[in-house]
Structures are given as structure tokens and as C-alpha cells.
């Protein structure tokens, strides 16, 4: 077995803060520019695809905290810009929460194996 107190030798890959906020700002700009171009359902489908792509690219077990942060930033951007489509407020908090259930949540992650190492348990 493993000695006590010894952590697994998995890869420690974290998203850099600058990249996270740059991607968040790019998504915010995209939502701002396209909020009136698409219907809300189509907009949510596209944002869902963007989120899934982000999860697939940055999805490591040790990076889950940053993925949750990105998800929360995306929800906040959507709420802000969907409510600014007209002078009347489109969604309150409860309505938006019902709508945001269509967005993909951050999936459970698995620990990556370092190169050349076999049978690493997480």
C-alpha cells in the first residue's frame, strides 16, 4: 500500500488567473454582442457549447475550483446582459435560475496520470 500522509503523484495543472479572466471577458463580450441576435434558447445552447469546450480543455481534478469560478462568471454575465436587452427587466433571480438549469454544470474530474507512470489511483 501507500505510506500514510503521502499524496498521489498526479499532475498539478491550474488555469492561470490572467487566462481565466481573458476567456471570461471574451465570453462576456460575445454575449453582449449577440444577446439580441439570437433567441434566448439558441443563445443558451451556444453558451453551453462554449462552456463544455472550456471544461474539456481545462478539465482537471485539481482545476475544478477554477472551472466552477468560470461557470459562476458566465452565469453572472448572462444575467447581466439578458436583462439589458430592453428597458424592462427580463429576468429576476428565480426566473434566471430556472433558465440557467439548462447550462452544463462543472463535471466531476479525474486525476491525470503522469507520463510513464502506471496504476496511479486518485
Secondary structure, 3 states (H helix, E strand, C coil): CCCCCCCCCCCCCCCCHHHHHHHHHHHHHHHHHHCCCCCHHHHHHHHHHHHHHHHHHHCCHHHHHHHHHHHHHHHHHHHHHHCCCCCCCCCCHHHHHHHHCCCCCCCCCCCCCCCCCCCCCC
